Amino acid sequence: MVTGASRGIGRATVDAILARGGKVVAVARDEGLLGALQASWPNHVRALPADLQHLDRIPELAGRAVDAFGSVDGLVNCAGVARYEPVGAIDLASVEAQLRVNLIAPLFFSQALALHLRASGGSIVNVSSTLSERAAPHTVVYAATKAALNAVTRGLALELASSGVRVNAVLPGGVETDMLRAPRLQPGETLDPGEIEARVASQLAGLAALHPLGGRLGTPEEVAAVILSVLDQTWQTGSLVTIDGGLSLA
């Protein structure tokens, strides 16, 4: 089961699992993209459109995931929400939205699927962020949710170890995804359509330069390769695995 499966790291993870003959229950908000994915892989993909802001749906989604192929042996919690807001512009709605998707949904999915993962000796990978360990402007809430996700990862790893379930987190640096392409504006700032492209290009170039290895952003496929490797490790649990082009060294 992969959440955030329609785009970015989540979609790259789905593609990597399919490339090695696996089957995937794909969860994301974009019903159109999920439908196209299932249509391309009718025997290997089951699409479950869902907005994970609605936490009350998680038990139902977990049950449908198990029913889709009869069992679940892996869970990748990749769905995420980032609101780039300076101190003074943070409001309760933004905090709650990021907490629901970035922290509570992964915890509740892990809890709902723990019994089934015990039966298969399964694995959970939470997609965190280097921002959980490295401060950056305008990311206070997002970074806090990811730091909390790291703590959840280690707590689940300890509790589920005796059942043979491994729980780890992957911490990417800057990756070329839609999330990173969102223009970061000051409160009250607006841009004309022509200015948005220039702002995003400048933003991406600045972020790429922060990564010592090649001075570039990562790709979703590079992160997905690490996620699959961690999913497969049979003697690794409670680990926070960084893939960030050296960002955390700078």
C-alpha positions as CSV (number, residue, x, y, z in Angstrom):
1,M,0.0,0.0,0.0
2,V,1.4,3.4,-1.0
3,T,-0.2,6.7,0.0
4,G,0.5,9.8,-2.1
5,A,0.6,7.4,-5.0
6,S,-0.4,9.7,-7.9
7,R,2.6,12.0,-8.1
8,G,6.2,12.6,-7.1
9,I,8.0,10.1,-4.8
10,G,4.8,8.1,-4.2
11,R,4.2,7.5,-7.9
12,A,7.9,6.7,-8.4
13,T,7.6,4.1,-5.6
14,V,4.5,2.6,-7.2
15,D,6.3,2.4,-10.6
16,A,9.4,0.7,-8.9
17,I,7.2,-1.9,-7.2
18,L,5.4,-2.6,-10.4
19,A,8.6,-2.9,-12.4
20,R,9.7,-5.8,-10.2
21,G,6.3,-7.6,-10.5
22,G,4.7,-6.4,-7.3
23,K,1.1,-5.4,-6.7
24,V,0.1,-2.1,-5.2
25,V,-2.9,-0.5,-3.5
26,A,-2.5,3.1,-4.5
27,V,-4.0,5.9,-2.3
28,A,-4.2,9.5,-3.4
29,R,-6.6,12.4,-3.8
30,D,-6.4,12.6,-7.6
31,E,-9.0,10.2,-8.8
32,G,-8.2,10.7,-12.5
33,L,-4.5,9.9,-12.1
34,L,-5.3,6.9,-10.0
35,G,-7.9,5.6,-12.4
36,A,-5.4,5.9,-15.3
37,L,-2.8,4.0,-13.3
38,Q,-5.2,1.2,-12.5
39,A,-6.3,1.1,-16.2
40,S,-2.7,0.6,-17.2
41,W,-2.0,-2.2,-14.7
42,P,-5.5,-3.8,-14.1
43,N,-4.1,-6.9,-12.5
44,H,-1.5,-5.2,-10.3
45,V,-3.0,-1.9,-9.1
46,R,-6.1,-1.1,-7.0
47,A,-6.9,2.6,-6.8
48,L,-8.4,4.0,-3.6
49,P,-9.1,7.7,-4.1
50,A,-9.1,9.5,-0.7
51,D,-8.2,12.8,0.9
52,L,-6.3,11.8,4.1
53,Q,-7.5,15.0,5.8
54,H,-10.6,12.8,6.5
55,L,-9.0,10.5,9.1
56,D,-12.2,8.7,9.8
57,R,-11.8,6.9,6.5
58,I,-8.5,5.2,7.4
59,P,-10.0,2.0,8.9
60,E,-12.2,1.5,5.8
61,L,-9.2,2.2,3.4
62,A,-7.0,-0.2,5.3
63,G,-9.7,-2.9,5.1
64,R,-10.1,-2.4,1.4
65,A,-6.4,-2.5,0.9
66,V,-6.3,-6.0,2.5
67,D,-9.3,-7.2,0.5
68,A,-7.8,-5.9,-2.8
69,F,-5.2,-8.7,-3.1
70,G,-5.9,-10.8,0.0
71,S,-3.0,-9.5,2.1
72,V,-0.7,-6.5,2.6
73,D,3.1,-7.0,3.2
74,G,4.3,-3.4,3.0
75,L,3.1,0.1,3.7
76,V,4.7,3.3,2.4
77,N,3.3,6.4,4.0
78,C,4.3,9.0,1.4
79,A,1.4,11.4,1.3
80,G,2.4,14.8,2.5
81,V,1.3,18.5,2.9
82,A,3.7,21.4,3.1
83,R,2.5,25.0,3.8
84,Y,5.4,27.4,3.5
85,E,4.5,30.1,6.0
86,P,6.7,32.6,7.9
87,V,6.2,33.0,11.6
88,G,3.3,35.4,12.0
89,A,1.3,33.9,9.2
90,I,0.8,30.4,10.7
91,D,-2.8,29.6,11.6
92,L,-4.6,26.7,13.3
93,A,-6.1,25.4,10.0
94,S,-2.6,25.1,8.5
95,V,-1.2,23.3,11.5
96,E,-4.1,20.9,11.6
97,A,-4.0,20.1,7.9
98,Q,-0.3,19.3,8.1
99,L,-0.6,17.3,11.3
100,R,-3.5,15.2,9.8
101,V,-1.7,14.1,6.6
102,N,2.0,14.1,7.7
103,L,1.7,12.6,11.1
104,I,-1.7,11.2,12.1
105,A,-2.6,9.4,8.9
106,P,0.7,7.5,8.8
107,L,0.2,6.5,12.5
108,F,-3.3,5.4,12.0
109,F,-2.6,3.4,8.8
110,S,0.3,1.7,10.5
111,Q,-2.0,0.8,13.4
112,A,-4.8,-0.4,11.2
113,L,-2.5,-2.6,9.1
114,A,-0.2,-3.8,11.9
115,L,-2.1,-7.1,12.4
116,H,-1.9,-8.0,8.7
117,L,1.8,-7.0,8.5
118,R,2.5,-9.3,11.4
119,A,1.1,-12.2,9.4
120,S,3.4,-11.5,6.5
121,G,6.4,-10.3,8.4
122,G,5.9,-7.0,6.7
123,S,7.6,-3.6,6.5
124,I,6.5,0.0,6.9
125,V,8.4,3.0,5.5
126,N,7.5,6.5,6.5
127,V,8.6,9.2,4.1
128,S,9.9,12.0,6.4
129,S,12.3,14.8,5.4
130,T,15.7,16.2,6.3
131,L,13.8,19.3,7.5
132,S,12.9,17.1,10.5
133,E,16.6,17.6,11.5
134,R,17.7,20.7,9.7
135,A,15.9,24.0,10.2
136,A,14.8,26.1,7.2
137,P,12.8,29.3,6.9
138,H,9.0,29.1,6.6
139,T,8.8,25.4,7.4
140,V,8.3,25.4,11.2
141,V,5.0,23.4,11.1
142,Y,6.0,21.0,8.3
143,A,9.4,20.3,10.0
144,A,7.7,19.7,13.3
145,T,5.3,17.1,11.8
146,K,8.2,15.3,10.2
147,A,10.2,15.3,13.4
148,A,7.2,13.8,15.1
149,L,6.9,11.2,12.4
150,N,10.5,10.2,13.1
151,A,9.5,9.6,16.7
152,V,6.5,7.6,15.7
153,T,8.7,5.5,13.4
154,R,11.0,4.6,16.3
155,G,8.1,3.9,18.7
156,L,6.3,1.7,16.3
157,A,9.6,-0.1,15.4
158,L,10.1,-1.0,19.1
159,E,6.6,-2.1,19.7
160,L,6.2,-4.2,16.5
161,A,9.7,-5.7,16.5
162,S,8.6,-8.8,18.4
163,S,6.0,-9.5,15.7
164,G,8.6,-9.3,13.0
165,V,7.3,-6.0,11.5
166,R,10.0,-3.5,10.5
167,V,9.4,0.2,10.7
168,N,11.8,2.7,9.2
169,A,11.8,6.2,7.8
170,V,13.4,7.7,4.7
171,L,14.5,11.3,4.9
172,P,14.9,13.0,1.5
173,G,16.5,16.3,0.8
174,G,15.2,18.6,-1.9
175,V,13.5,16.5,-4.6
176,E,12.0,17.7,-7.9
177,T,8.3,17.3,-7.1
178,D,5.2,19.5,-7.3
179,M,5.5,20.2,-3.6
180,L,8.9,21.9,-4.1
181,R,7.6,23.8,-7.2
182,A,4.9,25.7,-5.1
183,P,6.0,29.3,-5.2
184,R,6.9,30.6,-1.7
185,L,5.2,33.9,-1.2
186,Q,5.3,36.4,1.6
187,P,1.9,37.1,3.3
188,G,-0.2,39.3,1.0
189,E,2.2,38.9,-1.9
190,T,0.7,38.1,-5.3
191,L,2.4,37.3,-8.6
192,D,1.3,37.6,-12.2
193,P,1.2,34.4,-14.2
194,G,4.4,35.3,-16.0
195,E,6.2,36.1,-12.7
196,I,5.3,32.7,-11.2
197,E,7.5,30.7,-13.6
198,A,10.5,33.0,-13.0
199,R,10.0,32.8,-9.2
200,V,9.8,29.0,-9.2
201,A,12.9,28.7,-11.4
202,S,14.8,30.9,-9.1
203,Q,13.5,29.1,-6.1
204,L,14.5,25.7,-7.5
205,A,18.0,26.9,-8.5
206,G,18.6,28.2,-5.0
207,L,17.4,25.0,-3.4
208,A,19.6,22.9,-5.8
209,A,22.7,24.9,-4.8
210,L,22.3,23.8,-1.2
211,H,23.1,20.2,-2.1
212,P,26.9,19.6,-2.2
213,L,26.6,16.4,-4.4
214,G,26.2,17.8,-7.9
215,G,24.5,21.0,-6.8
216,R,21.2,19.6,-7.9
217,L,17.9,18.4,-6.6
218,G,17.1,14.7,-6.2
219,T,14.7,12.8,-8.4
220,P,11.6,10.9,-7.2
221,E,13.1,7.7,-8.7
222,E,16.3,8.1,-6.6
223,V,14.3,8.3,-3.5
224,A,12.0,5.4,-4.5
225,A,15.0,3.2,-5.0
226,V,16.0,3.8,-1.4
227,I,12.4,3.2,-0.2
228,L,12.3,-0.2,-1.9
229,S,15.7,-1.1,-0.4
230,V,14.5,-0.2,3.1
231,L,11.3,-2.1,2.6
232,D,13.3,-5.2,1.7
233,Q,15.8,-5.1,4.6
234,T,15.1,-8.0,7.0
235,W,17.3,-6.8,9.9
236,Q,16.7,-3.1,9.9
237,T,14.1,-1.3,12.0
238,G,13.8,2.0,13.7
239,S,16.3,3.6,11.3
240,L,16.1,7.1,9.8
241,V,17.7,6.7,6.4
242,T,18.9,10.0,4.7
243,I,19.1,10.5,1.0
244,D,19.8,14.2,0.4
245,G,22.8,14.8,-1.9
246,G,24.8,15.9,1.1
247,L,22.4,18.6,2.2
248,S,22.7,17.6,5.9
249,L,26.5,18.0,5.7
250,A,26.3,21.6,4.5
